[in-house]
Amino acid sequence: MERKLFTALQGEGAQRLNDSLSKQGFRRSQNVLYRPSCADCAACLSARINVADFTPSKSQRKTIKRNQSLTRRASSPWATEEQYDLFRRYLEHRHAQGGMADMDTFEFAAMVEETPIRTRVVEYSDEDGQLIAVCLTDILDDGVSMVYSFYDPDLPRHSLGTYLILDHIEIARENGIPHVYLGYWVPGSPKMGYKAGFSGLEVYVDGHWEKMRDSADYESKCHPLSNDPIAEQVANICLPDGRPATPRRR
């Protein structure tokens, strides 16, 4: 059964809280920060790319070249009908049975626009000006966080999912930012295996970031005894002002 730690993200300190907790394995969803905290395993590991340690593989260089004609445009978080149409096509082809499959236009707008921190919508268009990929991206004090991305499912040869990550590495380099946050990686999960294909990958394990080792080294995290008690997990969270967090059940 899934269980999460979460906190509201609001007020004048929202940006500082997001910066601090993102470094401790949390992710943002609208105005909430959360981190998996299941009772029976700790398989969901927060992952990020250390930009200084990243070198593209041969296949990744081909992906960059294949998409070199695309135009990138970053703007304020504002939802459009063109984005929603692309989002629907993406879900129908890639995640038709997922939890977001029934998201309507108002819920989509909330996902994009309800953000109390520095967020950008990064759009990618082809030579004809057609929108083919979008990423909702948070700007942190030590990186960019890819909150959610979607793309044209009819262009598999372009490997757009991989390209979005590669281009966000370039965005981080252009702005002198050290990390690209990718969300969660689960050992042995075929859907998340692509993240392990990026050099410079780091995972958040036992309260610290470490360079990714062999994937098999993390399979023990799926064991029922691998998770600390919830009270210990909360006590070890450090807030921006240096205070420890206080648990509240829900």
C-alpha positions as CSV (number, residue, x, y, z in Angstrom):
1,M,0.0,0.0,0.0
2,E,1.3,3.4,-1.0
3,R,2.1,5.9,1.7
4,K,3.6,9.4,1.4
5,L,5.1,12.2,3.5
6,F,3.7,15.5,2.4
7,T,3.5,19.2,3.3
8,A,1.7,22.2,1.9
9,L,3.8,24.5,-0.3
10,Q,2.5,28.1,0.3
11,G,3.3,31.5,1.7
12,E,6.5,33.6,1.4
13,G,8.7,30.7,2.3
14,A,7.5,28.4,-0.4
15,Q,10.5,28.8,-2.7
16,R,13.0,28.1,0.2
17,L,11.0,25.1,1.4
18,N,10.9,23.7,-2.1
19,D,14.6,24.2,-2.6
20,S,15.4,22.6,0.8
21,L,13.1,19.6,0.6
22,S,13.9,18.8,-3.1
23,K,17.5,18.2,-1.9
24,Q,16.0,15.7,0.6
25,G,14.2,13.6,-2.0
26,F,10.8,15.4,-2.2
27,R,8.9,16.2,-5.3
28,R,6.3,18.9,-6.1
29,S,2.7,18.4,-7.3
30,Q,1.0,21.8,-7.6
31,N,1.1,23.3,-4.1
32,V,2.2,20.1,-2.3
33,L,5.6,18.6,-1.7
34,Y,5.7,14.8,-1.2
35,R,8.1,11.9,-0.7
36,P,7.2,8.2,-0.8
37,S,7.3,6.6,2.6
38,C,5.7,3.2,2.3
39,A,5.7,0.9,5.3
40,D,6.9,-2.2,3.4
41,C,9.7,-0.9,1.1
42,A,11.8,2.1,0.2
43,A,12.2,1.3,-3.5
44,C,11.4,4.8,-4.8
45,L,14.7,6.6,-4.9
46,S,14.9,10.3,-5.9
47,A,17.2,10.7,-8.8
48,R,19.1,13.6,-10.3
49,I,21.9,14.2,-12.8
50,N,25.1,15.9,-11.7
51,V,25.6,18.1,-14.8
52,A,29.4,18.3,-14.4
53,D,29.7,14.5,-14.4
54,F,27.4,14.0,-17.4
55,T,28.8,12.8,-20.8
56,P,26.3,11.8,-23.5
57,S,26.5,8.3,-24.8
58,K,26.7,7.5,-28.5
59,S,22.9,6.9,-28.7
60,Q,22.2,10.1,-26.8
61,R,24.5,12.1,-29.1
62,K,22.4,10.7,-32.0
63,T,19.2,11.8,-30.2
64,I,20.5,15.3,-29.8
65,K,21.5,15.5,-33.5
66,R,18.1,14.1,-34.6
67,N,16.3,16.9,-32.8
68,Q,18.6,19.7,-33.5
69,S,16.0,21.5,-35.7
70,L,13.5,21.8,-32.7
71,T,12.9,25.2,-31.2
72,R,12.8,25.6,-27.5
73,R,10.6,28.3,-25.8
74,A,10.3,28.8,-22.0
75,S,7.4,30.8,-20.7
76,S,5.4,31.5,-17.5
77,P,3.2,28.5,-16.3
78,W,0.1,29.0,-18.4
79,A,-1.9,26.2,-19.9
80,T,-3.1,26.3,-23.5
81,E,-5.5,24.3,-25.6
82,E,-2.6,23.2,-27.8
83,Q,-0.7,21.8,-24.8
84,Y,-3.8,20.0,-23.6
85,D,-4.4,18.4,-27.0
86,L,-0.9,17.1,-27.0
87,F,-1.2,15.9,-23.4
88,R,-4.4,13.9,-24.2
89,R,-2.7,12.2,-27.2
90,Y,0.3,11.4,-25.0
91,L,-1.8,9.8,-22.3
92,E,-4.0,7.8,-24.7
93,H,-0.9,6.2,-26.3
94,R,1.4,5.9,-23.3
95,H,-0.6,5.9,-20.1
96,A,-4.2,5.1,-21.0
97,Q,-4.8,3.2,-17.7
98,G,-2.8,5.6,-15.5
99,G,-4.1,7.9,-12.8
100,M,-4.1,11.0,-15.0
101,A,-6.1,9.4,-17.9
102,D,-9.3,11.1,-16.9
103,M,-7.8,14.6,-16.3
104,D,-10.0,17.3,-17.9
105,T,-8.9,20.7,-19.2
106,F,-9.5,22.4,-15.8
107,E,-7.4,19.8,-14.0
108,F,-4.7,20.1,-16.6
109,A,-4.7,23.9,-16.1
110,A,-4.4,23.5,-12.4
111,M,-1.4,21.1,-12.8
112,V,0.4,23.7,-14.9
113,E,-0.7,27.0,-13.3
114,E,-1.0,26.2,-9.5
115,T,2.5,26.7,-8.5
116,P,3.8,29.0,-5.7
117,I,7.4,28.9,-6.8
118,R,9.5,29.7,-9.9
119,T,8.1,27.4,-12.6
120,R,8.4,27.5,-16.4
121,V,6.6,25.7,-19.2
122,V,9.3,24.6,-21.7
123,E,7.8,24.0,-25.1
124,Y,9.5,22.4,-28.1
125,S,8.2,23.0,-31.7
126,D,9.3,21.5,-35.0
127,E,10.3,23.4,-38.2
128,D,6.6,24.0,-39.0
129,G,5.9,25.5,-35.6
130,Q,4.0,22.5,-34.5
131,L,4.1,21.8,-30.7
132,I,5.6,18.3,-30.2
133,A,6.9,18.3,-26.6
134,V,6.3,20.1,-23.3
135,C,8.0,20.0,-19.9
136,L,6.7,21.7,-16.7
137,T,10.0,22.7,-15.0
138,D,10.7,24.1,-11.6
139,I,13.8,26.4,-11.0
140,L,15.6,25.4,-7.8
141,D,18.6,27.1,-6.2
142,D,20.8,24.1,-7.2
143,G,19.1,22.7,-10.3
144,V,16.1,22.4,-12.6
145,S,13.4,19.9,-11.6
146,M,11.4,18.2,-14.4
147,V,8.0,18.1,-12.7
148,Y,6.1,16.5,-15.7
149,S,6.7,16.1,-19.4
150,F,4.7,14.9,-22.4
151,Y,5.3,14.7,-26.1
152,D,4.0,13.6,-29.5
153,P,3.6,9.8,-29.3
154,D,3.7,9.5,-33.1
155,L,7.4,10.4,-33.3
156,P,9.1,7.4,-31.6
157,R,12.2,7.7,-33.7
158,H,13.0,11.1,-32.1
159,S,13.2,9.7,-28.6
160,L,11.6,12.8,-27.3
161,G,11.5,11.7,-23.6
162,T,15.3,11.2,-23.7
163,Y,15.8,14.5,-25.6
164,L,13.9,16.5,-23.0
165,I,16.3,15.3,-20.3
166,L,19.3,16.0,-22.5
167,D,18.1,19.5,-23.3
168,H,17.4,20.2,-19.6
169,I,21.0,19.3,-19.0
170,E,21.9,21.9,-21.5
171,I,19.6,24.4,-19.9
172,A,21.3,23.8,-16.6
173,R,24.7,24.2,-18.2
174,E,23.6,27.5,-19.9
175,N,22.5,28.9,-16.5
176,G,25.4,27.5,-14.4
177,I,23.1,25.2,-12.4
178,P,24.6,21.9,-11.1
179,H,21.7,19.5,-11.2
180,V,18.7,18.2,-13.2
181,Y,16.1,16.5,-10.9
182,L,14.3,13.6,-12.6
183,G,11.8,12.4,-10.1
184,Y,11.9,8.8,-8.8
185,W,13.8,5.8,-9.9
186,V,12.8,2.3,-8.8
187,P,15.3,-0.6,-9.0
188,G,14.1,-3.2,-11.5
189,S,11.2,-1.1,-12.9
190,P,11.2,-1.3,-16.8
191,K,9.3,2.0,-17.0
192,M,12.0,3.8,-15.0
193,G,15.1,2.0,-16.3
194,Y,15.9,4.7,-18.8
195,K,17.0,7.0,-16.0
196,A,19.9,4.7,-15.2
197,G,21.1,5.3,-18.7
198,F,22.3,8.8,-18.0
199,S,25.9,9.2,-16.8
200,G,26.3,11.4,-13.7
201,L,23.2,10.0,-12.2
202,E,22.9,10.4,-8.4
203,V,20.2,8.8,-6.1
204,Y,19.1,9.9,-2.6
205,V,19.7,7.0,-0.3
206,D,19.7,6.9,3.6
207,G,19.7,10.7,3.9
208,H,22.3,11.6,1.3
209,W,23.0,11.8,-2.4
210,E,25.4,9.2,-3.9
211,K,26.7,8.4,-7.3
212,M,24.6,5.7,-8.9
213,R,26.1,2.3,-8.5
214,D,25.0,-0.9,-10.3
215,S,21.3,-1.2,-10.3
216,A,21.4,-4.5,-8.6
217,D,22.9,-2.9,-5.5
218,Y,19.6,-1.2,-4.7
219,E,17.3,-4.1,-5.0
220,S,17.4,-4.7,-1.2
221,K,15.4,-1.4,-0.9
222,C,12.4,-3.5,-1.9
223,H,12.6,-5.5,1.3
224,P,9.9,-5.0,3.9
225,L,12.5,-4.1,6.6
226,S,14.4,-1.5,4.5
227,N,12.3,1.5,5.6
228,D,12.9,3.5,8.8
229,P,9.8,4.1,11.1
230,I,7.8,7.1,10.0
231,A,8.7,9.2,13.1
232,E,12.4,8.7,12.4
233,Q,12.0,9.7,8.8
234,V,10.2,12.9,9.7
235,A,12.7,13.7,12.5
236,N,15.5,13.5,10.0
237,I,14.0,16.1,7.6
238,C,15.7,19.5,7.9
239,L,13.6,22.6,7.2
240,P,15.1,25.8,5.7
241,D,15.5,27.4,9.1
242,G,17.4,24.4,10.5
243,R,14.4,23.1,12.6
244,P,13.5,19.4,12.4
245,A,10.1,18.6,10.9
246,T,7.1,17.7,13.1
247,P,4.9,14.8,12.0
248,R,1.1,15.1,11.6
249,R,-0.9,12.1,10.6
250,R,-3.5,12.0,7.9
